[in-house]
Amino acid sequence: MHPSDITPLLQTLGQNIPAPIRLVLIGGGALALLGSPRPTLDALRGMAGMQPERAGRLDAGFADDALKTNALQIFKTKGIVFRMV
């Protein structure tokens, strides 16, 4: 899937994701990597809504520690392993 196809797909699924977003799905969606410059809470919720087994994000891209904490909780409540590197 090309990155430009992701936002329309998520919107079709009812997820409102602000652009630009780069979401890479690996292994049939088993792993999701979010590469947008500054992820928003909505983008993280949309990513979690896709129900990957694992998800990852660069630690340096978060605007603040509160967003990191929220991200961890969003994925944890859905039973998704989320790692920041």
PDB file of N, CA, C and O in Angstrom:
ATOM      1  N   MET A   1       0.849  -1.179   0.000  1.00  0.00           N
ATOM      2  CA  MET A   1       0.000   0.000   0.000  1.00  0.00           C
ATOM      3  C   MET A   1       0.889   1.234   0.000  1.00  0.00           C
ATOM      4  O   MET A   1       1.862   1.318   0.749  1.00  0.00           O
ATOM      5  N   HIS A   2       0.545   2.166  -0.833  1.00  0.00           N
ATOM      6  CA  HIS A   2       1.290   3.421  -0.921  1.00  0.00           C
ATOM      7  C   HIS A   2       0.849   4.351   0.209  1.00  0.00           C
ATOM      8  O   HIS A   2      -0.334   4.357   0.549  1.00  0.00           O
ATOM      9  N   PRO A   3       1.757   5.142   0.809  1.00  0.00           N
ATOM     10  CA  PRO A   3       1.372   6.038   1.908  1.00  0.00           C
ATOM     11  C   PRO A   3       0.199   6.962   1.591  1.00  0.00           C
ATOM     12  O   PRO A   3      -0.577   7.297   2.486  1.00  0.00           O
ATOM     13  N   SER A   4       0.055   7.382   0.324  1.00  0.00           N
ATOM     14  CA  SER A   4      -1.052   8.272  -0.015  1.00  0.00           C
ATOM     15  C   SER A   4      -2.407   7.575   0.061  1.00  0.00           C
ATOM     16  O   SER A   4      -3.442   8.241   0.086  1.00  0.00           O
ATOM     17  N   ASP A   5      -2.414   6.240   0.098  1.00  0.00           N
ATOM     18  CA  ASP A   5      -3.663   5.483   0.203  1.00  0.00           C
ATOM     19  C   ASP A   5      -4.147   5.333   1.631  1.00  0.00           C
ATOM     20  O   ASP A   5      -5.291   4.938   1.852  1.00  0.00           O
ATOM     21  N   ILE A   6      -3.313   5.636   2.593  1.00  0.00           N
ATOM     22  CA  ILE A   6      -3.624   5.346   3.985  1.00  0.00           C
ATOM     23  C   ILE A   6      -4.722   6.247   4.546  1.00  0.00           C
ATOM     24  O   ILE A   6      -5.675   5.749   5.144  1.00  0.00           O
ATOM     25  N   THR A   7      -4.605   7.560   4.365  1.00  0.00           N
ATOM     26  CA  THR A   7      -5.596   8.471   4.941  1.00  0.00           C
ATOM     27  C   THR A   7      -6.997   8.182   4.427  1.00  0.00           C
ATOM     28  O   THR A   7      -7.915   8.081   5.240  1.00  0.00           O
ATOM     29  N   PRO A   8      -7.218   8.039   3.094  1.00  0.00           N
ATOM     30  CA  PRO A   8      -8.565   7.711   2.634  1.00  0.00           C
ATOM     31  C   PRO A   8      -9.085   6.382   3.186  1.00  0.00           C
ATOM     32  O   PRO A   8     -10.272   6.238   3.480  1.00  0.00           O
ATOM     33  N   LEU A   9      -8.170   5.409   3.321  1.00  0.00           N
ATOM     34  CA  LEU A   9      -8.580   4.120   3.865  1.00  0.00           C
ATOM     35  C   LEU A   9      -9.052   4.255   5.308  1.00  0.00           C
ATOM     36  O   LEU A   9     -10.100   3.724   5.675  1.00  0.00           O
ATOM     37  N   LEU A  10      -8.282   4.963   6.119  1.00  0.00           N
ATOM     38  CA  LEU A  10      -8.656   5.139   7.516  1.00  0.00           C
ATOM     39  C   LEU A  10      -9.948   5.942   7.645  1.00  0.00           C
ATOM     40  O   LEU A  10     -10.768   5.660   8.519  1.00  0.00           O
ATOM     41  N   GLN A  11     -10.134   6.945   6.774  1.00  0.00           N
ATOM     42  CA  GLN A  11     -11.365   7.724   6.818  1.00  0.00           C
ATOM     43  C   GLN A  11     -12.557   6.854   6.442  1.00  0.00           C
ATOM     44  O   GLN A  11     -13.644   7.023   6.995  1.00  0.00           O
ATOM     45  N   THR A  12     -12.368   5.927   5.510  1.00  0.00           N
ATOM     46  CA  THR A  12     -13.422   4.988   5.140  1.00  0.00           C
ATOM     47  C   THR A  12     -13.791   4.116   6.333  1.00  0.00           C
ATOM     48  O   THR A  12     -14.953   3.751   6.510  1.00  0.00           O
ATOM     49  N   LEU A  13     -12.803   3.788   7.142  1.00  0.00           N
ATOM     50  CA  LEU A  13     -13.035   2.963   8.326  1.00  0.00           C
ATOM     51  C   LEU A  13     -13.560   3.780   9.507  1.00  0.00           C
ATOM     52  O   LEU A  13     -13.789   3.239  10.589  1.00  0.00           O
ATOM     53  N   GLY A  14     -13.751   5.086   9.296  1.00  0.00           N
ATOM     54  CA  GLY A  14     -14.284   5.935  10.358  1.00  0.00           C
ATOM     55  C   GLY A  14     -13.225   6.584  11.221  1.00  0.00           C
ATOM     56  O   GLY A  14     -13.537   7.126  12.281  1.00  0.00           O
ATOM     57  N   GLN A  15     -11.987   6.539  10.788  1.00  0.00           N
ATOM     58  CA  GLN A  15     -10.907   7.132  11.555  1.00  0.00           C
ATOM     59  C   GLN A  15     -10.542   8.476  10.937  1.00  0.00           C
ATOM     60  O   GLN A  15     -10.260   8.534   9.740  1.00  0.00           O
ATOM     61  N   ASN A  16     -10.539   9.550  11.708  1.00  0.00           N
ATOM     62  CA  ASN A  16     -10.176  10.869  11.215  1.00  0.00           C
ATOM     63  C   ASN A  16      -8.702  11.104  11.503  1.00  0.00           C
ATOM     64  O   ASN A  16      -8.318  11.377  12.640  1.00  0.00           O
ATOM     65  N   ILE A  17      -7.888  10.998  10.474  1.00  0.00           N
ATOM     66  CA  ILE A  17      -6.449  11.087  10.630  1.00  0.00           C
ATOM     67  C   ILE A  17      -5.950  12.339   9.919  1.00  0.00           C
ATOM     68  O   ILE A  17      -6.161  12.476   8.714  1.00  0.00           O
ATOM     69  N   PRO A  18      -5.299  13.251  10.624  1.00  0.00           N
ATOM     70  CA  PRO A  18      -4.767  14.451   9.959  1.00  0.00           C
ATOM     71  C   PRO A  18      -3.566  14.107   9.089  1.00  0.00           C
ATOM     72  O   PRO A  18      -2.789  13.211   9.418  1.00  0.00           O
ATOM     73  N   ALA A  19      -3.418  14.816   7.986  1.00  0.00           N
ATOM     74  CA  ALA A  19      -2.278  14.605   7.096  1.00  0.00           C
ATOM     75  C   ALA A  19      -1.164  15.553   7.530  1.00  0.00           C
ATOM     76  O   ALA A  19      -1.497  16.567   8.143  1.00  0.00           O
ATOM     77  N   PRO A  20       0.100  15.332   7.279  1.00  0.00           N
ATOM     78  CA  PRO A  20       0.575  14.136   6.593  1.00  0.00           C
ATOM     79  C   PRO A  20       0.772  12.986   7.577  1.00  0.00           C
ATOM     80  O   PRO A  20       1.142  13.197   8.732  1.00  0.00           O
ATOM     81  N   ILE A  21       0.526  11.804   7.115  1.00  0.00           N
ATOM     82  CA  ILE A  21       0.744  10.620   7.945  1.00  0.00           C
ATOM     83  C   ILE A  21       1.429   9.569   7.098  1.00  0.00           C
ATOM     84  O   ILE A  21       1.117   9.400   5.919  1.00  0.00           O
ATOM     85  N   ARG A  22       2.338   8.885   7.694  1.00  0.00           N
ATOM     86  CA  ARG A  22       2.982   7.757   7.032  1.00  0.00           C
ATOM     87  C   ARG A  22       2.847   6.568   7.974  1.00  0.00           C
ATOM     88  O   ARG A  22       3.492   6.500   9.021  1.00  0.00           O
ATOM     89  N   LEU A  23       2.009   5.656   7.581  1.00  0.00           N
ATOM     90  CA  LEU A  23       1.768   4.461   8.372  1.00  0.00           C
ATOM     91  C   LEU A  23       2.197   3.277   7.536  1.00  0.00           C
ATOM     92  O   LEU A  23       1.718   3.096   6.417  1.00  0.00           O
ATOM     93  N   VAL A  24       3.089   2.473   8.067  1.00  0.00           N
ATOM     94  CA  VAL A  24       3.589   1.313   7.351  1.00  0.00           C
ATOM     95  C   VAL A  24       3.072   0.072   8.066  1.00  0.00           C
ATOM     96  O   VAL A  24       3.274  -0.094   9.269  1.00  0.00           O
ATOM     97  N   LEU A  25       2.406  -0.793   7.319  1.00  0.00           N
ATOM     98  CA  LEU A  25       1.911  -2.049   7.867  1.00  0.00           C
ATOM     99  C   LEU A  25       2.786  -3.177   7.323  1.00  0.00           C
ATOM    100  O   LEU A  25       3.027  -3.263   6.119  1.00  0.00           O
ATOM    101  N   ILE A  26       3.254  -4.031   8.213  1.00  0.00           N
ATOM    102  CA  ILE A  26       4.154  -5.121   7.842  1.00  0.00           C
ATOM    103  C   ILE A  26       3.527  -6.430   8.291  1.00  0.00           C
ATOM    104  O   ILE A  26       2.906  -6.500   9.352  1.00  0.00           O
ATOM    105  N   GLY A  27       3.691  -7.458   7.485  1.00  0.00           N
ATOM    106  CA  GLY A  27       3.205  -8.782   7.853  1.00  0.00           C
ATOM    107  C   GLY A  27       1.695  -8.848   7.939  1.00  0.00           C
ATOM    108  O   GLY A  27       1.145  -9.394   8.895  1.00  0.00           O
ATOM    109  N   GLY A  28       1.026  -8.295   6.946  1.00  0.00           N
ATOM    110  CA  GLY A  28      -0.430  -8.338   6.935  1.00  0.00           C
ATOM    111  C   GLY A  28      -1.059  -7.533   8.051  1.00  0.00           C
ATOM    112  O   GLY A  28      -2.170  -7.836   8.486  1.00  0.00           O
ATOM    113  N   GLY A  29      -0.363  -6.508   8.519  1.00  0.00           N
ATOM    114  CA  GLY A  29      -0.890  -5.661   9.586  1.00  0.00           C
ATOM    115  C   GLY A  29      -0.466  -6.096  10.972  1.00  0.00           C
ATOM    116  O   GLY A  29      -0.940  -5.541  11.963  1.00  0.00           O
ATOM    117  N   ALA A  30       0.425  -7.087  11.066  1.00  0.00           N
ATOM    118  CA  ALA A  30       0.883  -7.534  12.379  1.00  0.00           C
ATOM    119  C   ALA A  30       1.735  -6.475  13.068  1.00  0.00           C
ATOM    120  O   ALA A  30       1.780  -6.408  14.297  1.00  0.00           O
ATOM    121  N   LEU A  31       2.409  -5.649  12.274  1.00  0.00           N
ATOM    122  CA  LEU A  31       3.255  -4.590  12.816  1.00  0.00           C
ATOM    123  C   LEU A  31       2.890  -3.286  12.132  1.00  0.00           C
ATOM    124  O   LEU A  31       2.830  -3.223  10.904  1.00  0.00           O
ATOM    125  N   ALA A  32       2.647  -2.249  12.915  1.00  0.00           N
ATOM    126  CA  ALA A  32       2.330  -0.932  12.370  1.00  0.00           C
ATOM    127  C   ALA A  32       3.380   0.057  12.856  1.00  0.00           C
ATOM    128  O   ALA A  32       3.684   0.117  14.048  1.00  0.00           O
ATOM    129  N   LEU A  33       3.927   0.829  11.932  1.00  0.00           N
ATOM    130  CA  LEU A  33       4.917   1.849  12.263  1.00  0.00           C
ATOM    131  C   LEU A  33       4.376   3.194  11.819  1.00  0.00           C
ATOM    132  O   LEU A  33       4.023   3.367  10.653  1.00  0.00           O
ATOM    133  N   LEU A  34       4.307   4.148  12.734  1.00  0.00           N
ATOM    134  CA  LEU A  34       3.793   5.478  12.435  1.00  0.00           C
ATOM    135  C   LEU A  34       4.958   6.425  12.221  1.00  0.00           C
ATOM    136  O   LEU A  34       5.821   6.558  13.089  1.00  0.00           O
ATOM    137  N   GLY A  35       4.988   7.090  11.058  1.00  0.00           N
ATOM    138  CA  GLY A  35       6.110   7.945  10.739  1.00  0.00           C
ATOM    139  C   GLY A  35       5.742   9.386  10.457  1.00  0.00           C
ATOM    140  O   GLY A  35       6.509  10.097   9.808  1.00  0.00           O
ATOM    141  N   SER A  36       4.592   9.837  10.923  1.00  0.00           N
ATOM    142  CA  SER A  36       4.247  11.240  10.689  1.00  0.00           C
ATOM    143  C   SER A  36       5.165  12.107  11.538  1.00  0.00           C
ATOM    144  O   SER A  36       5.604  11.677  12.604  1.00  0.00           O
ATOM    145  N   PRO A  37       5.465  13.334  11.079  1.00  0.00           N
ATOM    146  CA  PRO A  37       6.433  14.183  11.797  1.00  0.00           C
ATOM    147  C   PRO A  37       6.071  14.422  13.261  1.00  0.00           C
ATOM    148  O   PRO A  37       6.933  14.287  14.130  1.00  0.00           O
ATOM    149  N   ARG A  38       4.860  14.764  13.547  1.00  0.00           N
ATOM    150  CA  ARG A  38       4.394  14.990  14.916  1.00  0.00           C
ATOM    151  C   ARG A  38       3.044  14.306  15.078  1.00  0.00           C
ATOM    152  O   ARG A  38       2.016  14.878  14.719  1.00  0.00           O
ATOM    153  N   PRO A  39       3.033  13.082  15.619  1.00  0.00           N
ATOM    154  CA  PRO A  39       1.760  12.376  15.713  1.00  0.00           C
ATOM    155  C   PRO A  39       0.789  13.091  16.651  1.00  0.00           C
ATOM    156  O   PRO A  39       1.188  13.693  17.648  1.00  0.00           O
ATOM    157  N   THR A  40      -0.474  13.009  16.309  1.00  0.00           N
ATOM    158  CA  THR A  40      -1.520  13.550  17.171  1.00  0.00           C
ATOM    159  C   THR A  40      -2.186  12.400  17.904  1.00  0.00           C
ATOM    160  O   THR A  40      -1.981  11.234  17.568  1.00  0.00           O
ATOM    161  N   LEU A  41      -2.971  12.730  18.890  1.00  0.00           N
ATOM    162  CA  LEU A  41      -3.714  11.717  19.620  1.00  0.00           C
ATOM    163  C   LEU A  41      -4.662  10.983  18.676  1.00  0.00           C
ATOM    164  O   LEU A  41      -4.823   9.768  18.787  1.00  0.00           O
ATOM    165  N   ASP A  42      -5.296  11.712  17.740  1.00  0.00           N
ATOM    166  CA  ASP A  42      -6.198  11.078  16.777  1.00  0.00           C
ATOM    167  C   ASP A  42      -5.458  10.094  15.875  1.00  0.00           C
ATOM    168  O   ASP A  42      -5.978   9.020  15.575  1.00  0.00           O
ATOM    169  N   ALA A  43      -4.248  10.454  15.441  1.00  0.00           N
ATOM    170  CA  ALA A  43      -3.459   9.552  14.596  1.00  0.00           C
ATOM    171  C   ALA A  43      -3.100   8.284  15.355  1.00  0.00           C
ATOM    172  O   ALA A  43      -3.157   7.190  14.794  1.00  0.00           O
ATOM    173  N   LEU A  44      -2.734   8.419  16.615  1.00  0.00           N
ATOM    174  CA  LEU A  44      -2.383   7.257  17.431  1.00  0.00           C
ATOM    175  C   LEU A  44      -3.601   6.374  17.678  1.00  0.00           C
ATOM    176  O   LEU A  44      -3.500   5.147  17.650  1.00  0.00           O
ATOM    177  N   ARG A  45      -4.747   6.997  17.921  1.00  0.00           N
ATOM    178  CA  ARG A  45      -5.983   6.218  18.101  1.00  0.00           C
ATOM    179  C   ARG A  45      -6.341   5.467  16.824  1.00  0.00           C
ATOM    180  O   ARG A  45      -6.757   4.310  16.871  1.00  0.00           O
ATOM    181  N   GLY A  46      -6.176   6.136  15.683  1.00  0.00           N
ATOM    182  CA  GLY A  46      -6.453   5.489  14.408  1.00  0.00           C
ATOM    183  C   GLY A  46      -5.543   4.305  14.164  1.00  0.00           C
ATOM    184  O   GLY A  46      -5.977   3.260  13.680  1.00  0.00           O
ATOM    185  N   MET A  47      -4.282   4.476  14.502  1.00  0.00           N
ATOM    186  CA  MET A  47      -3.312   3.399  14.362  1.00  0.00           C
ATOM    187  C   MET A  47      -3.699   2.219  15.252  1.00  0.00           C
ATOM    188  O   MET A  47      -3.677   1.070  14.809  1.00  0.00           O
ATOM    189  N   ALA A  48      -4.050   2.500  16.491  1.00  0.00           N
ATOM    190  CA  ALA A  48      -4.455   1.439  17.422  1.00  0.00           C
ATOM    191  C   ALA A  48      -5.752   0.773  16.959  1.00  0.00           C
ATOM    192  O   ALA A  48      -5.959  -0.422  17.174  1.00  0.00           O
ATOM    193  N   GLY A  49      -6.620   1.558  16.322  1.00  0.00           N
ATOM    194  CA  GLY A  49      -7.886   1.016  15.829  1.00  0.00           C
ATOM    195  C   GLY A  49      -7.719  -0.017  14.733  1.00  0.00           C
ATOM    196  O   GLY A  49      -8.638  -0.787  14.455  1.00  0.00           O
ATOM    197  N   MET A  50      -6.547  -0.036  14.109  1.00  0.00           N
ATOM    198  CA  MET A  50      -6.274  -1.030  13.075  1.00  0.00           C
ATOM    199  C   MET A  50      -5.913  -2.383  13.675  1.00  0.00           C
ATOM    200  O   MET A  50      -5.782  -3.370  12.950  1.00  0.00           O
ATOM    201  N   GLN A  51      -5.751  -2.435  14.992  1.00  0.00           N
ATOM    202  CA  GLN A  51      -5.489  -3.651  15.750  1.00  0.00           C
ATOM    203  C   GLN A  51      -4.258  -4.447  15.294  1.00  0.00           C
ATOM    204  O   GLN A  51      -4.354  -5.657  15.090  1.00  0.00           O
ATOM    205  N   PRO A  52      -3.092  -3.777  15.129  1.00  0.00           N
ATOM    206  CA  PRO A  52      -1.885  -4.561  14.846  1.00  0.00           C
ATOM    207  C   PRO A  52      -1.476  -5.308  16.113  1.00  0.00           C
ATOM    208  O   PRO A  52      -1.885  -4.942  17.214  1.00  0.00           O
ATOM    209  N   GLU A  53      -0.679  -6.342  15.955  1.00  0.00           N
ATOM    210  CA  GLU A  53      -0.163  -7.051  17.130  1.00  0.00           C
ATOM    211  C   GLU A  53       0.869  -6.192  17.854  1.00  0.00           C
ATOM    212  O   GLU A  53       0.938  -6.181  19.083  1.00  0.00           O
ATOM    213  N   ARG A  54       1.672  -5.470  17.065  1.00  0.00           N
ATOM    214  CA  ARG A  54       2.725  -4.604  17.597  1.00  0.00           C
ATOM    215  C   ARG A  54       2.708  -3.281  16.848  1.00  0.00           C
ATOM    216  O   ARG A  54       2.296  -3.213  15.690  1.00  0.00           O
ATOM    217  N   ALA A  55       3.158  -2.231  17.523  1.00  0.00           N
ATOM    218  CA  ALA A  55       3.223  -0.908  16.908  1.00  0.00           C
ATOM    219  C   ALA A  55       4.473  -0.200  17.400  1.00  0.00           C
ATOM    220  O   ALA A  55       4.958  -0.462  18.501  1.00  0.00           O
ATOM    221  N   GLY A  56       4.989   0.701  16.572  1.00  0.00           N
ATOM    222  CA  GLY A  56       6.199   1.413  16.952  1.00  0.00           C
ATOM    223  C   GLY A  56       6.205   2.843  16.450  1.00  0.00           C
ATOM    224  O   GLY A  56       5.510   3.202  15.499  1.00  0.00           O
ATOM    225  N   ARG A  57       7.014   3.646  17.122  1.00  0.00           N
ATOM    226  CA  ARG A  57       7.097   5.077  16.820  1.00  0.00           C
ATOM    227  C   ARG A  57       8.437   5.586  17.345  1.00  0.00           C
ATOM    228  O   ARG A  57       8.913   5.132  18.386  1.00  0.00           O
ATOM    229  N   LEU A  58       9.047   6.534  16.620  1.00  0.00           N
ATOM    230  CA  LEU A  58      10.272   7.155  17.113  1.00  0.00           C
ATOM    231  C   LEU A  58       9.953   8.031  18.314  1.00  0.00           C
ATOM    232  O   LEU A  58       9.045   8.860  18.256  1.00  0.00           O
ATOM    233  N   ASP A  59      10.682   7.857  19.384  1.00  0.00           N
ATOM    234  CA  ASP A  59      10.472   8.603  20.627  1.00  0.00           C
ATOM    235  C   ASP A  59      10.626  10.107  20.421  1.00  0.00           C
ATOM    236  O   ASP A  59       9.872  10.894  20.994  1.00  0.00           O
ATOM    237  N   ALA A  60      11.600  10.506  19.606  1.00  0.00           N
ATOM    238  CA  ALA A  60      11.895  11.927  19.429  1.00  0.00           C
ATOM    239  C   ALA A  60      10.773  12.696  18.732  1.00  0.00           C
ATOM    240  O   ALA A  60      10.744  13.925  18.793  1.00  0.00           O
ATOM    241  N   GLY A  61       9.863  12.006  18.080  1.00  0.00           N
ATOM    242  CA  GLY A  61       8.810  12.678  17.336  1.00  0.00           C
ATOM    243  C   GLY A  61       7.627  13.138  18.163  1.00  0.00           C
ATOM    244  O   GLY A  61       6.770  13.862  17.656  1.00  0.00           O
ATOM    245  N   PHE A  62       7.557  12.742  19.413  1.00  0.00           N
ATOM    246  CA  PHE A  62       6.429  13.137  20.257  1.00  0.00           C
ATOM    247  C   PHE A  62       6.594  14.574  20.731  1.00  0.00           C
ATOM    248  O   PHE A  62       7.693  15.006  21.081  1.00  0.00           O
ATOM    249  N   ALA A  63       5.483  15.307  20.735  1.00  0.00           N
ATOM    250  CA  ALA A  63       5.515  16.722  21.135  1.00  0.00           C
ATOM    251  C   ALA A  63       5.862  16.881  22.614  1.00  0.00           C
ATOM    252  O   ALA A  63       6.557  17.824  22.991  1.00  0.00           O
ATOM    253  N   ASP A  64       5.378  15.957  23.456  1.00  0.00           N
ATOM    254  CA  ASP A  64       5.643  16.068  24.890  1.00  0.00           C
ATOM    255  C   ASP A  64       5.451  14.718  25.578  1.00  0.00           C
ATOM    256  O   ASP A  64       4.996  13.754  24.962  1.00  0.00           O
ATOM    257  N   ASP A  65       5.800  14.662  26.851  1.00  0.00           N
ATOM    258  CA  ASP A  65       5.688  13.418  27.611  1.00  0.00           C
ATOM    259  C   ASP A  65       4.245  12.990  27.820  1.00  0.00           C
ATOM    260  O   ASP A  65       3.970  11.795  27.923  1.00  0.00           O
ATOM    261  N   ALA A  66       3.319  13.936  27.885  1.00  0.00           N
ATOM    262  CA  ALA A  66       1.907  13.590  28.062  1.00  0.00           C
ATOM    263  C   ALA A  66       1.401  12.780  26.873  1.00  0.00           C
ATOM    264  O   ALA A  66       0.646  11.825  27.057  1.00  0.00           O
ATOM    265  N   LEU A  67       1.802  13.142  25.667  1.00  0.00           N
ATOM    266  CA  LEU A  67       1.377  12.396  24.482  1.00  0.00           C
ATOM    267  C   LEU A  67       1.985  11.000  24.482  1.00  0.00           C
ATOM    268  O   LEU A  67       1.331  10.042  24.070  1.00  0.00           O
ATOM    269  N   LYS A  68       3.227  10.872  24.938  1.00  0.00           N
ATOM    270  CA  LYS A  68       3.850   9.549  25.051  1.00  0.00           C
ATOM    271  C   LYS A  68       3.058   8.672  26.009  1.00  0.00           C
ATOM    272  O   LYS A  68       2.772   7.512  25.712  1.00  0.00           O
ATOM    273  N   THR A  69       2.709   9.233  27.155  1.00  0.00           N
ATOM    274  CA  THR A  69       1.943   8.486  28.158  1.00  0.00           C
ATOM    275  C   THR A  69       0.587   8.075  27.609  1.00  0.00           C
ATOM    276  O   THR A  69       0.157   6.936  27.788  1.00  0.00           O
ATOM    277  N   ASN A  70      -0.087   9.009  26.937  1.00  0.00           N
ATOM    278  CA  ASN A  70      -1.387   8.693  26.340  1.00  0.00           C
ATOM    279  C   ASN A  70      -1.257   7.600  25.294  1.00  0.00           C
ATOM    280  O   ASN A  70      -2.094   6.701  25.220  1.00  0.00           O
ATOM    281  N   ALA A  71      -0.204   7.676  24.482  1.00  0.00           N
ATOM    282  CA  ALA A  71       0.012   6.663  23.453  1.00  0.00           C
ATOM    283  C   ALA A  71       0.157   5.281  24.091  1.00  0.00           C
ATOM    284  O   ALA A  71      -0.473   4.318  23.654  1.00  0.00           O
ATOM    285  N   LEU A  72       0.979   5.194  25.111  1.00  0.00           N
ATOM    286  CA  LEU A  72       1.164   3.909  25.792  1.00  0.00           C
ATOM    287  C   LEU A  72      -0.156   3.361  26.312  1.00  0.00           C
ATOM    288  O   LEU A  72      -0.421   2.165  26.183  1.00  0.00           O
ATOM    289  N   GLN A  73      -0.987   4.217  26.899  1.00  0.00           N
ATOM    290  CA  GLN A  73      -2.272   3.781  27.444  1.00  0.00           C
ATOM    291  C   GLN A  73      -3.250   3.360  26.352  1.00  0.00           C
ATOM    292  O   GLN A  73      -3.978   2.380  26.516  1.00  0.00           O
ATOM    293  N   ILE A  74      -3.274   4.088  25.243  1.00  0.00           N
ATOM    294  CA  ILE A  74      -4.173   3.740  24.129  1.00  0.00           C
ATOM    295  C   ILE A  74      -3.875   2.329  23.646  1.00  0.00           C
ATOM    296  O   ILE A  74      -4.788   1.521  23.478  1.00  0.00           O
ATOM    297  N   PHE A  75      -2.602   2.031  23.423  1.00  0.00           N
ATOM    298  CA  PHE A  75      -2.236   0.721  22.905  1.00  0.00           C
ATOM    299  C   PHE A  75      -2.389  -0.366  23.969  1.00  0.00           C
ATOM    300  O   PHE A  75      -2.805  -1.483  23.661  1.00  0.00           O
ATOM    301  N   LYS A  76      -2.064  -0.051  25.187  1.00  0.00           N
ATOM    302  CA  LYS A  76      -2.180  -1.028  26.273  1.00  0.00           C
ATOM    303  C   LYS A  76      -3.623  -1.472  26.458  1.00  0.00           C
ATOM    304  O   LYS A  76      -3.880  -2.662  26.639  1.00  0.00           O
ATOM    305  N   THR A  77      -4.579  -0.533  26.416  1.00  0.00           N
ATOM    306  CA  THR A  77      -5.988  -0.900  26.618  1.00  0.00           C
ATOM    307  C   THR A  77      -6.515  -1.777  25.492  1.00  0.00           C
ATOM    308  O   THR A  77      -7.504  -2.488  25.674  1.00  0.00           O
ATOM    309  N   LYS A  78      -5.867  -1.737  24.326  1.00  0.00           N
ATOM    310  CA  LYS A  78      -6.281  -2.577  23.209  1.00  0.00           C
ATOM    311  C   LYS A  78      -5.460  -3.864  23.119  1.00  0.00           C
ATOM    312  O   LYS A  78      -5.653  -4.669  22.207  1.00  0.00           O
ATOM    313  N   GLY A  79      -4.544  -4.050  24.072  1.00  0.00           N
ATOM    314  CA  GLY A  79      -3.730  -5.261  24.094  1.00  0.00           C
ATOM    315  C   GLY A  79      -2.659  -5.298  23.012  1.00  0.00           C
ATOM    316  O   GLY A  79      -2.258  -6.373  22.567  1.00  0.00           O
ATOM    317  N   ILE A  80      -2.195  -4.121  22.587  1.00  0.00           N
ATOM    318  CA  ILE A  80      -1.191  -4.017  21.526  1.00  0.00           C
ATOM    319  C   ILE A  80       0.151  -3.643  22.149  1.00  0.00           C
ATOM    320  O   ILE A  80       0.237  -2.721  22.961  1.00  0.00           O
ATOM    321  N   VAL A  81       1.189  -4.369  21.758  1.00  0.00           N
ATOM    322  CA  VAL A  81       2.541  -4.048  22.225  1.00  0.00           C
ATOM    323  C   VAL A  81       2.996  -2.803  21.480  1.00  0.00           C
ATOM    324  O   VAL A  81       3.056  -2.802  20.251  1.00  0.00           O
ATOM    325  N   PHE A  82       3.318  -1.741  22.215  1.00  0.00           N
ATOM    326  CA  PHE A  82       3.751  -0.473  21.616  1.00  0.00           C
ATOM    327  C   PHE A  82       5.134  -0.128  22.128  1.00  0.00           C
ATOM    328  O   PHE A  82       5.376  -0.107  23.335  1.00  0.00           O
ATOM    329  N   ARG A  83       6.043   0.142  21.195  1.00  0.00           N
ATOM    330  CA  ARG A  83       7.415   0.473  21.552  1.00  0.00           C
ATOM    331  C   ARG A  83       7.802   1.822  20.963  1.00  0.00           C
ATOM    332  O   ARG A  83       7.446   2.145  19.829  1.00  0.00           O
ATOM    333  N   MET A  84       8.525   2.591  21.737  1.00  0.00           N
ATOM    334  CA  MET A  84       9.135   3.829  21.254  1.00  0.00           C
ATOM    335  C   MET A  84      10.628   3.612  21.218  1.00  0.00           C
ATOM    336  O   MET A  84      11.212   3.122  22.184  1.00  0.00           O
ATOM    337  N   VAL A  85      11.242   3.969  20.125  1.00  0.00           N
ATOM    338  CA  VAL A  85      12.694   3.774  19.987  1.00  0.00           C
ATOM    339  C   VAL A  85      13.377   5.088  19.698  1.00  0.00           C
ATOM    340  O   VAL A  85      14.598   5.129  19.549  1.00  0.00           O
TER     341      VAL A  85
END
